[in-house]
Amino acid sequence: MGLNAQQRNDFERDGVLVVEGFADPAACRALIHRSHELLEAFEPESISVFTTHEQTRTSDDYFLDSGDKVRFFFEEDAFAADGSLKQAKELSINKIGHALHDLDPLFDDFSRTPELAEVASDVGFDDPRLLQSMYIFKQPSIGGEVTCHQDSTFLYTDPLTCVGFWFALEDATLENGCLWAEPGGHRAPLRKRFRRAPEGGTTFDTLDDTPLPEPGDGRLVPFETPAGTLVLLHGQLPHYSGPNRSPKSRHAYSVHLIEGSASYPADNWLQRGDDMPLRGFRQVAGTLEP
């Protein structure tokens, strides 16, 4: 189930494409169930909080070493003043990242279907490689805002090749923090690059000082999407999601692709060990190969 000519044109024009009914409902429910299993088995030895606010973005080792692992990140608002969780662990996690697609068989299967391989080809990939994946919970009442950003800021390649495949596993609405994006905004320059700093931690390099859109300025459009929807996001497309203060969760799964021939800098924040090379979609005798 690839893209038709109109959909390919729409993605090229807008940098975002919504494909409702792409993922099987049973497959979505299976990922949700698997996320609960992973959370049940998770016993935090230390706390790592995920935030997209630049001044407080986590750069601890737990985060920086997660490119080839399955790790758990808490919501900013999950903790009381004394540092204890306000509610159950299962309702306090922001996301799981960043190698579910390589390390968990169910997520591996979901991420590497022939249909997704067709879509990758349709949006211009010659040798797509699956770089990172995230299971995003958008928890009821405390689901954090994801401020406006461009994915290539964090998944930089030369030339720029990142595309996000974002799946609504539950209905995403204005009430529970759906995606917003600036159609056509991918034609503007990449504003910043997030990388590892030589002295440790991370830093942002300013590449272009044109301001990103902000909620309320009229440039960002909401994308309310029913469960099973695939949303394609060009790596230079400005997008964000608001906080979830509703009683309903907004589970989503995303995987980001880059072109295999592109240069991937050694100071990108997300790095993988030599024993986990990037893989694409091809399958041979039941195993995946580069």
Solvent accessible surface area in square Angstrom, and as a share of the most:
residue,aa,sasa,rsa
1,M,110,0.49
2,G,27,0.26
3,L,11,0.06
4,N,86,0.44
5,A,59,0.46
6,Q,108,0.48
7,Q,42,0.19
8,R,95,0.35
9,N,87,0.45
10,D,28,0.15
11,F,13,0.06
12,E,131,0.59
13,R,131,0.48
14,D,27,0.14
15,G,0,0.00
16,V,7,0.04
17,L,14,0.07
18,V,49,0.28
19,V,16,0.09
20,E,110,0.50
21,G,59,0.56
22,F,22,0.09
23,A,10,0.08
24,D,84,0.43
25,P,86,0.54
26,A,52,0.41
27,A,34,0.27
28,C,2,0.01
29,R,149,0.54
30,A,36,0.28
31,L,2,0.01
32,I,31,0.16
33,H,112,0.50
34,R,68,0.25
35,S,0,0.00
36,H,88,0.39
37,E,73,0.33
38,L,26,0.13
39,L,1,0.00
40,E,128,0.57
41,A,83,0.65
42,F,24,0.10
43,E,131,0.59
44,P,49,0.31
45,E,180,0.81
46,S,70,0.45
47,I,85,0.43
48,S,4,0.02
49,V,45,0.26
50,F,26,0.11
51,T,8,0.05
52,T,14,0.08
53,H,58,0.26
54,E,88,0.40
55,Q,151,0.67
56,T,78,0.45
57,R,30,0.11
58,T,20,0.12
59,S,39,0.25
60,D,59,0.30
61,D,104,0.54
62,Y,53,0.20
63,F,3,0.01
64,L,12,0.06
65,D,65,0.34
66,S,0,0.00
67,G,0,0.00
68,D,26,0.13
69,K,77,0.33
70,V,43,0.25
71,R,50,0.18
72,F,18,0.07
73,F,0,0.00
74,F,1,0.00
75,E,3,0.01
76,E,83,0.37
77,D,59,0.31
78,A,0,0.00
79,F,38,0.16
80,A,40,0.31
81,A,120,0.93
82,D,119,0.62
83,G,50,0.48
84,S,56,0.36
85,L,61,0.30
86,K,122,0.52
87,Q,62,0.28
88,A,55,0.42
89,K,35,0.15
90,E,69,0.31
91,L,81,0.41
92,S,0,0.00
93,I,0,0.00
94,N,13,0.06
95,K,6,0.03
96,I,0,0.00
97,G,0,0.00
98,H,1,0.01
99,A,0,0.00
100,L,0,0.00
101,H,0,0.00
102,D,20,0.10
103,L,85,0.42
104,D,7,0.04
105,P,101,0.64
106,L,68,0.34
107,F,0,0.00
108,D,18,0.10
109,D,97,0.50
110,F,24,0.10
111,S,0,0.00
112,R,3,0.01
113,T,41,0.24
114,P,98,0.61
115,E,66,0.29
116,L,3,0.02
117,A,30,0.23
118,E,85,0.38
119,V,0,0.00
120,A,0,0.00
121,S,71,0.46
122,D,42,0.22
123,V,30,0.17
124,G,57,0.55
125,F,16,0.07
126,D,135,0.70
127,D,49,0.25
128,P,23,0.14
129,R,48,0.18
130,L,0,0.00
131,L,1,0.01
132,Q,10,0.04
133,S,0,0.00
134,M,30,0.14
135,Y,0,0.00
136,I,27,0.13
137,F,1,0.01
138,K,5,0.02
139,Q,3,0.01
140,P,30,0.19
141,S,60,0.39
142,I,20,0.10
143,G,0,0.00
144,G,18,0.18
145,E,60,0.27
146,V,34,0.20
147,T,36,0.21
148,C,23,0.14
149,H,32,0.14
150,Q,2,0.01
151,D,10,0.05
152,S,1,0.01
153,T,8,0.05
154,F,30,0.13
155,L,4,0.02
156,Y,49,0.19
157,T,1,0.01
158,D,87,0.45
159,P,93,0.59
160,L,62,0.31
161,T,31,0.18
162,C,3,0.02
163,V,10,0.06
164,G,1,0.01
165,F,1,0.00
166,W,12,0.04
167,F,2,0.01
168,A,0,0.00
169,L,5,0.03
170,E,48,0.21
171,D,80,0.41
172,A,2,0.01
173,T,45,0.26
174,L,99,0.49
175,E,95,0.43
176,N,4,0.02
177,G,4,0.04
178,C,1,0.01
179,L,13,0.06
180,W,65,0.23
181,A,1,0.01
182,E,27,0.12
183,P,55,0.34
184,G,12,0.12
185,G,6,0.06
186,H,16,0.07
187,R,164,0.60
188,A,32,0.25
189,P,66,0.42
190,L,11,0.06
191,R,11,0.04
192,K,61,0.26
193,R,29,0.11
194,F,2,0.01
195,R,51,0.18
196,R,65,0.24
197,A,10,0.08
198,P,127,0.80
199,E,149,0.67
200,G,46,0.44
201,G,27,0.26
202,T,33,0.19
203,T,45,0.26
204,F,51,0.21
205,D,43,0.22
206,T,89,0.52
207,L,91,0.45
208,D,40,0.21
209,D,127,0.66
210,T,60,0.35
211,P,99,0.62
212,L,47,0.23
213,P,1,0.01
214,E,114,0.51
215,P,75,0.47
216,G,86,0.83
217,D,66,0.34
218,G,73,0.70
219,R,99,0.36
220,L,14,0.07
221,V,63,0.36
222,P,50,0.32
223,F,36,0.15
224,E,94,0.42
225,T,5,0.03
226,P,57,0.36
227,A,48,0.37
228,G,2,0.02
229,T,0,0.00
230,L,0,0.00
231,V,1,0.00
232,L,0,0.00
233,L,7,0.03
234,H,48,0.22
235,G,1,0.01
236,Q,31,0.14
237,L,0,0.00
238,P,0,0.00
239,H,9,0.04
240,Y,17,0.07
241,S,4,0.03
242,G,12,0.11
243,P,60,0.38
244,N,0,0.00
245,R,136,0.50
246,S,8,0.05
247,P,109,0.68
248,K,120,0.51
249,S,27,0.17
250,R,5,0.02
251,H,10,0.05
252,A,0,0.00
253,Y,0,0.00
254,S,4,0.02
255,V,1,0.00
256,H,11,0.05
257,L,1,0.00
258,I,4,0.02
259,E,21,0.09
260,G,31,0.30
261,S,101,0.65
262,A,16,0.13
263,S,65,0.42
264,Y,57,0.22
265,P,28,0.18
266,A,94,0.73
267,D,51,0.26
268,N,0,0.00
269,W,9,0.03
270,L,0,0.00
271,Q,55,0.25
272,R,41,0.15
273,G,30,0.29
274,D,151,0.78
275,D,133,0.69
276,M,32,0.14
277,P,81,0.51
278,L,36,0.18
279,R,38,0.14
280,G,4,0.04
281,F,22,0.09
282,R,144,0.53
283,Q,103,0.46
284,V,79,0.45
285,A,102,0.79
286,G,74,0.72
287,T,86,0.50
288,L,39,0.20
289,E,66,0.30
290,P,69,0.43
